[in-house]
Amino acid sequence: MNEDNTNEHYSFIEERKGQAFELNFQCESPEAVRDIYADIVSRGATSITEPKSMSWGHTTGFFADPDGNIHSLFAVNPIAEKEE
């Protein structure tokens, strides 16, 4: 067991509660976020929040893996050019 190699560090001997980790995957574009999200969900991931434009300037979608950890796909939204 891992606690044998880590001097019985508490993180290996406590019962796990809540999310263990989160991965965030950057995509090339908001369209890619939507396409990849649809593919991941069609393969069995649990949809948490479908991709949408967020206030921080990204298009982001959240999904859960089989262990219940929530991850995200995101892309930086294009900046609209100002008309002069």
N, C-alpha and C positions, 0 to 999 in steps of 0.2 A: 504494500500500500504506500501511497505517497507520504503519509505522515512519518513512516520509517525513515525516509530520506530528508525530512525537513524538521527534525527534532520535535515532532508532534505539533507543528504549527497549527493554531486553532482553525485556520481556514480549511484544513483537511479533515478535522475531526468533528467540527460542528455540522449539524444537519443543515442542508442548504435550504434557504428561504428566499423566495423572490427570484428575480432575474440574475443569472450567473454572469452574463456578459452581453454586450451589444456590439454588433458590427455595422458600420455605415459604408455603403458602397457608392462611390461617385460614378455617375454616368456622363456621357458626352453631351446630352441635351435633355430638356424636359420630355421630348417625345420618346427618347430612349428609356427614360424612367418609366413611362407609362407602358411601353412595350415589354420591357423586362419584368416589370411588376406583374403584368397579366400572365406572362409565361411562368413565373415562379408560383403564383397562386394556382394556375392550372395544373401544376405538378404536385400540389398538395400542401403548400404553405398556407397558413391561416392569415387571411386579410385582416389587418388591424385598422389602417386608415389608407384609403386609396390615394394615389398621388394627387397633390394639389399644390398650388402656389402658396408659399408660406411668407409671413411678414419679414423674415430675415433674408429674402431674396433667392430662395431655392424652391424648386419643385421637389417635394418629398413624399414618399409613400412608405408606410410601416407594415411589416408582416412578422409573423411568429414562426419559428422553426418548430420541429416536432417536440422539442423539450420545453417549449413555451417562451424561449428567449425572443425578445423583440429586436428586430434589425430594421435598417432603412436603406432605401435607394434614394439618391438625390442628384440633382444637377443644378448648377448655378443658372438662374434665369437670365436670358439676354437683357441687356440694358437698352431701353428704347432711346434712340437718338433724339436729342432736342432739336426742334425746328428753330431756325434763326430768323 
